[in-house]
Every structure is written in structure tokens, then in C-alpha cells.
């Protein structure tokens, strides 16, 4: 009897497991079928091969990149039988020979940022992969997470405040040498020189002008290759120069990393303590090397190459984006005298509080609240980076539409930055938007968001504030070409290099 009951129990168990498995299969089929039945977001593939890329580029060059999204958001909005309008939250387009879903709302930004490495991961156009072949490595996402853990402490306010005096002293010397005795200057060129040299100091602990010049020229070719309208790898083209320049910079940085590795080895073998080692190696190159050493394994050749790649990216991001924001601020402060006067008042109060020769410190940066609000409004209206791409890691549903695995997604700052739903009277320059609680969550995203938020945002803030402090306390200025403006092609920059005429103020702080 007991044996019969045991057999019966086993049979019931197997039947139950079988039925449970079949129910799960049916549910999965129904869900898959449901996903398959759903339509992709509304949109257009545009012209053969070029898609809607020409329209995307032209609106950017006209200085109105938001029009590309606004026009399609209106076009694909719908109304129900009662006449109620339903605003379009996502549409498809064709860019870079890819079908791309464009998310149009702050909720869309939140969705992408919160689903990083869950439903989506980063994706770059083939031009970027060609210039930066290291991005193609299969472990790029894991490596990116590890890198951010290393960089986050370096770019934290607590760490960066140690560099404020260095930044200020460097900027004062730059102004003394290249601005003070000039009646006219080209802001773009000088700002590039300033920010790149400063990045070499902070990231590499390199101050030798010859070494910096050796890096700067190919870096400029790389940046030009990003915005090449004809990305063809033929000798003499900007794209080809960018590829060759990228290889050269990587090689030069690899040599620098290897020399630093040898120096660190010698330092470790000396009587120096771990605290001494950390105190004397505050730059990013040393931090990356020491992190690679932290697990006790020997440095590999691929480690040297990886670190060089990361430093190359930091040098580009740490200078280009800051430069464009400085140029935009120079234009807005000239065009808006009351805004300039308010910034000048705040900065002169700080300058007047300093003893002769005393450099800015962390407390001074904290006092520059209005100046940073102005910078934030500049970043809202003219963000250096218009947006980035993601790729669907799996099929999923967004706002009732099917997003298939492999489809590209694009989030743009202009979906929200110039949308009156989030910023009333969006074309008006109004720094007070950033007072109090500030903009609605996920509506203001010049530095991205989520796990991939720009790790250097605080570094950019410090660099911009220190530069503007030194500029406005020394000069007023006017544009030599009144109609010159910032345009995206596809990255932001002044159309003629931003020539300005300088008018020194009566009293100028000097180091």
C-alpha cells in the first residue's frame, strides 16, 4: 500500500511539473506573440541610404536642432474620438543607416537611464568605432563599469577641491600671457589651448610644452574627424587623419604610461609608505595604474593600451566640451549686459575678498552660485553634446510600441531642454530656472544620466567657473562679427572662431 501511494505521488508530481512547464511555454508564446503583434513606433525611414540624416544635420547647422524632433513629435501625435490630443512620446527615424527610435520626453530619458545594461547599452556609429577601436572589445561594458569606479573618486568634489588653486594659478598665468596685452583675441583657439593644457596637468601631471604640443595637434585631428561630413577612409580626408592621429596619440600615451609604471615600481620599492605613494600620484594616469596593480597581478601589454585609450578619451572630453561652453558663455554675456553685470558683481566680491596673490579655493567655488546658474542656462540652450545612442539588448515594449532587439535608440537633450512643457518660454535666457528645486527630474540632462552620466561633470564645473572668474574680473568684450553664433555640425562650435575685442577693467588681479 505504501509503495502504491509513493508511485501515485511521483506520478502526480511529474504530471504537475509537465502541466506547469506547458503553461509557462504557452504564456511565453502568448507574450512573444503579443510583442510581435505590437507595432513599432510611428515614423519614416526617409530617403534610401541617407535616411533622414540630411534633415537632422541641416537643422543643427541652422542652429535649431530641436526642430528635427519637434516637427516629428507634432506630426506623429494623435487624437482620439473625443478630440483629445495624445502627444507623441517616441518616433522612429533613420540615421547613420540605422533604424532609430527617438524618445521625446523626460520620462523617456528616465527610462533609458534607469535601464542601462538591463534593456539597453551604449552604441556608437561606425566612425567612432573606427577612430576608437578599443570600444569594440567584448568586455567594454564591464571595463567601463570598472573604469567609472576608479574615476568617480578622482572626479568627486572632495578630490577636485585640491586642484582649485592649481586651476586658478594656471588660468591667471594663461590670461597674463595670452590675453592681457592683446586688443583682439580668438576665444576658441585660446580656450582650446587653456583647457587642453590644464587637462594634461590634471590627468597626466604633464607640463612640458613640447610634450603637450605633441599630443594637442593629433587630438585636434581626432575631434575634426568626429564631425567629418564625409567619413571616408582615404588619404587626405579628415576621417583618415583622425584614424591616424588616434593611433599616434595612443602610441605616445602608451609610452608615457609605461614610463610612469616604471617610476611607480621604483617608488614602491623605496622606503615610501602607501600614503606617500597616494599623495604624490594624484593624477588620473597614476590612479589608473595603481588600480590595475591593486589585485597583485603583473601589468600586461593590453593593460597599458587600455589605460592609454581611457586617457585619450579623457583628454578629448575634458577639453572639447568645456571649450564650447566657455565660448557660449562669452557670447551670451556679451549679448546680455545685465547678466554679465550680475556675474561680474558676484565674481568681484570674491576677488575683493582675496589677499594679494591669494588663489581661489573650494569655498570660493561654492560662492559662485549665480555664475553657475548662468552656466546651467547656457548648457540648457547650447549643450555641447546633443545626445547619444543606445542599443536594445532584448525585445521590449515602450509606450505600447515594440522595440526589437538590436534596434538603436537616441536620446536628445533637445527633447526636453527647449520643450515649453518643461521650460516655459524656452528661448528666453533665464538663470533663475535653476534656483530652488530647479528643473523637473530628467528634463535637464546636459551631462546625461544614470550609470553613464558624465563622470567629469564636476571637473567641467570647476574649470568653467575658474576660467570665467578670471575673464570677467579682467575684461569686458564685444564680438567682432556681431552675427556670429554657435552651431552644431554636428558638434557645437562658433562659426568663425569667436573673435572678440577686449576692454580691460581698471583693476585686474594677477599672480
C-alpha positions in Angstrom: 0.0 0.0 0.0 2.8 2.3 0.9 4.6 1.5 -2.4 1.4 2.3 -4.3 1.0 5.7 -2.6 4.6 6.5 -3.3 4.2 5.7 -7.0 1.0 7.7 -7.1 2.7 10.7 -5.5 5.6 10.5 -8.0 3.1 10.4 -10.9 1.2 13.4 -9.6 4.5 15.3 -9.2 5.6 14.6 -12.8 2.1 15.5 -14.2 2.1 18.7 -12.2 5.6 19.6 -13.4 4.6 18.8 -17.0 1.5 21.0 -16.8 3.4 23.8 -15.2 6.0 23.7 -18.0 3.3 23.7 -20.7 1.6 26.6 -19.1 4.8 28.6 -19.0 5.5 27.8 -22.6 2.1 29.0 -23.6 2.5 32.1 -21.6 5.8 32.8 -23.2 4.4 32.2 -26.6 1.4 34.4 -25.9 3.7 37.2 -24.6 6.1 36.8 -27.6 3.1 36.8 -29.9 1.7 39.8 -28.2 5.0 41.6 -28.6 5.2 40.6 -32.2 1.7 41.9 -32.9 2.6 45.3 -31.4 3.6 47.9 -34.0 7.0 49.7 -33.9 6.8 53.5 -33.1 5.4 55.7 -35.9 8.0 57.3 -38.1 9.7 57.4 -41.5 12.8 55.8 -43.0 13.4 58.9 -45.2 15.5 58.7 -48.3 17.3 55.5 -49.4 20.8 55.2 -47.8 20.9 58.7 -46.2 17.6 58.2 -44.4 16.6 61.5 -42.5 20.3 62.3 -41.8 20.3 65.3 -44.1 17.4 66.9 -42.3 18.9 66.1 -39.0 22.2 67.7 -40.0 20.7 70.8 -41.6 18.5 71.8 -38.6 21.6 71.5 -36.5 23.7 73.7 -38.8 20.9 76.3 -38.9 21.2 76.5 -35.1 17.8 74.9 -34.4 18.5 71.2 -33.8 15.4 70.9 -31.7 13.2 71.5 -34.8 14.0 68.0 -36.1 12.4 66.4 -33.0 9.6 69.0 -32.6 8.4 68.6 -36.2 8.1 64.8 -35.9 6.7 64.9 -32.4 3.8 67.1 -33.8 3.5 65.0 -36.9 3.1 61.7 -35.1 0.9 63.0 -32.3 -2.6 61.6 -32.4 -6.1 62.5 -31.3 -8.9 60.1 -30.1 -12.6 60.1 -31.0 -13.3 62.8 -28.4 -10.8 65.1 -29.9 -8.2 64.8 -27.1 -4.7 65.1 -28.3 -2.1 62.5 -27.4 1.4 63.9 -27.6 4.0 61.7 -29.4 6.4 60.2 -26.9 8.5 58.1 -29.3 9.0 58.0 -33.0 11.3 56.2 -35.4 13.7 57.8 -37.9 16.7 56.6 -40.0 20.1 58.0 -39.1 23.6 56.6 -39.9 21.9 53.9 -42.0 20.2 52.6 -38.8 16.5 52.5 -37.8 16.4 54.6 -34.6 13.8 55.2 -32.0 13.8 58.7 -30.6 12.4 59.2 -27.1 10.8 62.6 -26.7 10.1 63.1 -23.0 11.7 63.4 -19.6 10.1 60.0 -18.9 11.9 58.7 -21.9 15.2 59.9 -20.5 14.4 58.3 -17.2 13.5 55.0 -18.9 16.8 54.8 -20.8 19.0 56.0 -17.9 17.4 53.5 -15.5 17.6 50.6 -17.9 21.3 50.9 -18.7 22.8 47.4 -19.1 19.3 45.9 -18.4 17.3 46.6 -21.6 19.8 48.9 -23.4 23.5 49.5 -23.6 25.7 52.1 -25.3 26.1 52.1 -29.0 28.3 54.2 -31.3 28.3 54.9 -35.0 31.0 53.0 -37.0 33.0 56.2 -37.4 33.6 56.3 -33.6 34.4 52.6 -33.5 36.9 53.1 -36.3 38.6 56.0 -34.6 38.4 54.3 -31.2 38.8 50.5 -32.0 39.1 49.7 -28.3 35.3 50.3 -28.0 34.7 47.1 -30.0 36.2 44.9 -27.3 33.7 42.3 -26.0 34.3 43.3 -22.3 33.9 47.0 -23.0 30.8 47.3 -20.7 32.4 45.6 -17.8 35.6 47.6 -18.3 33.5 50.8 -18.4 31.9 49.9 -15.1 35.3 49.3 -13.5 36.8 52.5 -15.0 33.9 54.5 -13.6 34.6 53.1 -10.1 38.2 54.3 -10.5 37.3 57.7 -11.9 34.4 58.6 -9.6 36.6 59.3 -6.5 39.0 61.4 -8.7 36.2 63.5 -10.1 34.4 63.9 -6.8 34.2 67.5 -5.3 36.2 66.3 -2.3 39.1 65.3 -4.5 38.8 68.1 -7.1 38.9 70.8 -4.5 42.6 70.1 -4.0 43.0 71.3 -7.6 41.2 74.6 -7.4 44.3 76.6 -6.6 46.2 74.8 -9.3 43.5 75.6 -11.8 43.4 79.3 -10.7 47.1 79.8 -10.8 47.3 78.2 -14.2 44.4 80.3 -15.6 45.9 83.5 -14.2 49.2 82.8 -16.0 47.3 81.9 -19.2 45.5 85.3 -19.1 48.7 87.2 -18.3 50.5 85.6 -21.3 47.8 85.4 -24.0 45.1 87.9 -23.1 46.3 90.9 -21.1 48.4 92.6 -23.8 46.0 91.9 -26.6 43.3 94.1 -28.1 41.7 91.3 -30.0 41.7 87.5 -29.4 40.2 84.4 -30.9 38.4 82.9 -28.0 38.0 79.4 -29.5 41.8 78.9 -30.1 42.8 80.3 -26.7 40.2 78.4 -24.8 41.3 75.2 -26.5 44.9 75.9 -25.6 43.9 76.6 -22.0 41.6 73.6 -21.4 43.8 71.1 -23.1 47.0 72.2 -21.3 45.1 72.1 -18.0 43.7 68.6 -18.7 47.3 67.4 -19.4 48.3 68.8 -16.0 45.4 67.3 -14.0 45.1 64.0 -15.8 48.7 63.3 -16.8 50.8 65.5 -14.5 52.5 66.8 -17.7 53.5 70.4 -18.0 56.3 70.3 -20.7 55.0 72.5 -23.6 56.7 70.2 -26.1 55.0 67.1 -24.8 51.7 68.9 -24.7 52.1 70.2 -28.3 53.0 66.7 -29.4 49.6 65.5 -28.1 47.5 68.5 -28.9 47.8 68.5 -32.7 46.7 64.9 -33.3 43.9 65.4 -30.7 42.6 68.2 -32.8 42.6 65.9 -35.9 40.6 63.4 -33.9 38.0 65.9 -32.9 37.7 67.1 -36.5 37.2 63.5 -37.6 34.1 63.2 -35.4 32.4 65.9 -37.3 33.5 64.9 -40.8 30.7 65.2 -43.2 32.3 62.6 -45.5 33.6 59.8 -43.3 35.6 58.0 -46.0 38.9 56.4 -45.0 41.0 57.8 -47.9 44.4 59.6 -47.6 43.9 63.3 -47.1 40.4 63.2 -45.7 39.6 64.4 -42.2 38.3 61.0 -41.3 41.6 59.3 -42.4 43.6 61.9 -40.5 41.5 61.2 -37.4 42.2 57.5 -37.6 46.0 58.0 -38.0 46.0 60.7 -35.3 44.2 58.3 -32.9 46.8 55.6 -33.4 49.6 58.2 -32.8 48.1 59.6 -29.6 47.6 56.0 -28.3 51.2 55.1 -29.0 52.5 58.3 -27.4 50.3 57.8 -24.3 51.4 54.1 -24.1 55.0 55.3 -23.9 54.1 57.7 -21.1 52.1 55.1 -19.2 55.0 52.6 -19.4 57.4 55.3 -18.1 55.0 56.1 -15.2 54.7 52.4 -14.5 58.5 52.1 -14.1 58.5 55.2 -11.9 55.8 53.7 -9.7 57.7 50.4 -9.4 60.8 52.2 -8.2 58.7 54.3 -5.8 57.1 51.1 -4.4 60.5 49.5 -3.8 61.7 52.6 -2.0 61.0 53.4 1.7 58.0 55.4 0.8 54.7 54.5 2.6 51.4 53.7 0.8 50.2 57.2 2.0 53.2 58.8 0.4 52.6 56.9 -2.8 49.0 58.0 -3.0 49.8 61.6 -2.0 52.4 62.0 -4.8 50.4 60.4 -7.5 47.2 62.4 -7.6 46.8 62.5 -11.4 44.5 60.2 -13.3 47.2 58.2 -15.1 48.7 57.1 -11.7 45.3 56.3 -10.3 44.5 54.0 -13.3 47.9 52.3 -12.9 47.6 51.8 -9.2 44.1 50.4 -9.7 45.4 47.9 -12.2 48.1 46.9 -9.8 45.6 46.6 -6.8 44.8 42.9 -7.4 48.5 42.0 -7.2 48.9 40.7 -10.8 51.6 41.8 -13.2 50.9 44.6 -15.7 50.1 43.3 -19.2 50.7 44.9 -22.5 47.0 45.1 -23.0 46.6 47.0 -19.7 49.0 49.7 -20.9 47.0 50.0 -24.2 43.6 50.1 -22.2 44.9 52.9 -19.9 46.2 54.9 -22.9 42.8 54.6 -24.6 41.0 55.8 -21.5 43.4 58.8 -21.1 42.9 59.7 -24.8 39.1 59.8 -24.3 39.5 61.9 -21.1 41.8 64.4 -22.8 39.2 64.9 -25.6 36.2 65.1 -23.4 37.9 67.1 -20.7 38.8 69.9 -23.2 36.3 70.0 -26.1 33.1 70.1 -24.1 34.4 72.8 -21.7 35.7 74.9 -24.6 32.3 75.0 -26.3 30.6 76.0 -23.0 33.1 78.8 -22.4 32.5 80.1 -26.0 28.8 80.1 -25.5 29.1 81.9 -22.2 31.3 84.6 -23.8 28.6 85.2 -26.4 25.6 85.2 -24.0 27.4 87.6 -21.5 28.2 90.0 -24.4 24.6 89.9 -25.7 23.0 90.2 -22.2 24.7 93.1 -20.3 22.5 92.7 -17.2 23.5 89.0 -17.0 27.2 90.0 -17.4 26.8 92.7 -14.7 25.3 90.1 -12.2 28.1 87.7 -12.9 30.7 90.4 -12.6 29.3 91.6 -9.2 29.5 88.1 -7.8 33.0 87.4 -9.1 34.3 90.9 -8.0 33.1 90.2 -4.4 35.1 87.1 -4.4 38.2 88.7 -6.0 38.0 91.6 -3.5 37.9 89.2 -0.6 41.3 87.7 -1.6 44.7 88.9 -0.3 47.2 89.9 -3.0 48.4 86.8 -4.7 46.0 84.5 -2.9 44.4 81.9 -5.2 40.8 80.7 -5.3 39.8 77.8 -3.1 36.9 75.4 -2.6 35.0 78.0 -0.5 35.2 80.5 -3.4 33.8 78.0 -5.9 30.8 77.4 -3.5 30.1 81.1 -3.6 29.7 81.2 -7.4 26.1 80.1 -7.3 24.7 82.7 -9.7 27.6 82.2 -12.2 26.9 78.5 -12.2 23.2 79.1 -12.7 24.1 81.2 -15.8 26.4 78.4 -17.0 23.5 75.9 -16.5 21.2 78.1 -18.6 23.9 78.2 -21.3 24.1 74.4 -21.1 20.3 74.2 -21.4 20.2 76.3 -24.6 23.5 75.2 -26.1 24.7 71.9 -24.8 28.0 70.7 -26.2 26.7 67.1 -26.6 23.2 66.9 -28.2 22.6 63.3 -27.2 23.9 59.8 -27.5 22.8 56.4 -28.8 21.7 53.2 -27.1 21.0 49.7 -28.5 18.2 47.4 -27.4 19.7 44.3 -25.7 16.4 42.4 -26.0 12.8 42.9 -27.2 10.8 45.2 -25.0 7.7 47.4 -25.1 7.8 51.1 -24.6 4.7 53.3 -24.5 2.7 50.5 -26.2 5.2 50.1 -29.1 7.5 47.2 -29.9 11.3 47.9 -29.7 13.0 44.8 -31.2 16.4 43.6 -30.0 19.2 45.4 -31.9 17.2 48.5 -32.6 19.1 51.7 -31.9 17.6 54.4 -29.6 18.5 58.0 -29.4 18.0 60.4 -26.5 18.5 64.1 -27.2 18.8 67.0 -24.8 16.6 68.9 -27.1 13.6 66.6 -26.4 13.3 68.5 -23.1 15.7 71.4 -23.0 13.7 73.5 -25.4 10.3 72.0 -24.7 7.8 74.5 -23.1 6.3 71.6 -21.1 9.4 71.6 -19.0 10.9 75.1 -19.6 8.2 77.8 -20.1 9.3 80.4 -22.7 12.2 78.1 -23.6 14.1 80.5 -25.8 14.3 83.1 -23.0 17.7 83.2 -21.2 16.7 82.8 -17.5 19.2 81.6 -14.9 16.5 81.7 -12.2 15.2 78.4 -13.6 18.0 76.7 -11.6 17.2 78.3 -8.3 15.4 76.4 -5.5 14.4 72.9 -6.6 15.4 73.6 -10.2 14.0 71.9 -13.3 11.8 68.8 -13.2 13.7 65.5 -12.9 15.2 64.1 -16.1 14.3 67.3 -18.0 17.7 68.9 -17.7 20.3 66.4 -18.9 23.4 68.1 -20.4 25.6 65.5 -18.7 23.3 62.6 -19.4 22.1 60.5 -16.5 22.0 57.1 -14.8 25.1 54.8 -14.7 26.6 56.5 -17.8 26.2 60.1 -16.5 29.4 62.1 -17.5 31.8 61.4 -14.6 33.7 64.6 -15.4 30.7 67.0 -14.8 32.3 68.4 -11.6 35.6 68.8 -13.3 33.9 70.8 -16.1 32.1 72.9 -13.5 35.3 73.8 -11.7 37.2 74.6 -14.9 34.4 76.8 -16.3 33.9 78.7 -13.1 37.6 79.3 -12.6 38.1 80.5 -16.2 35.0 82.8 -16.1 36.1 84.3 -12.8 39.5 85.3 -14.3 37.9 86.5 -17.5 35.1 88.7 -16.2 37.2 90.3 -13.5 39.7 91.4 -16.1 37.7 92.3 -19.2 34.6 93.5 -20.9 34.4 92.4 -24.5 32.5 92.7 -27.8 32.2 90.4 -30.7 34.0 91.5 -33.8 31.5 89.6 -36.0 28.1 90.6 -34.5 26.1 87.9 -36.3 28.5 85.0 -35.2 26.7 82.3 -33.3 27.2 78.7 -32.1 26.0 76.0 -34.4 26.1 72.2 -34.4 27.8 70.5 -37.3 27.1 68.0 -35.6 29.0 69.2 -32.5 28.7 72.7 -31.1 31.2 75.4 -32.0 31.4 79.1 -33.1 31.1 79.7 -36.8 34.1 81.9 -37.1 36.3 81.1 -34.1 34.7 83.8 -31.9 36.9 86.9 -32.4 36.4 89.4 -29.6 37.7 92.9 -28.9 38.9 93.2 -25.2 38.4 96.2 -22.9 40.5 95.7 -19.7 38.8 96.7 -16.4 40.6 99.3 -14.2 41.9 96.7 -11.8 43.0 93.2 -12.8 44.1 90.5 -10.4 47.4 89.0 -11.3 49.5 86.2 -9.8 
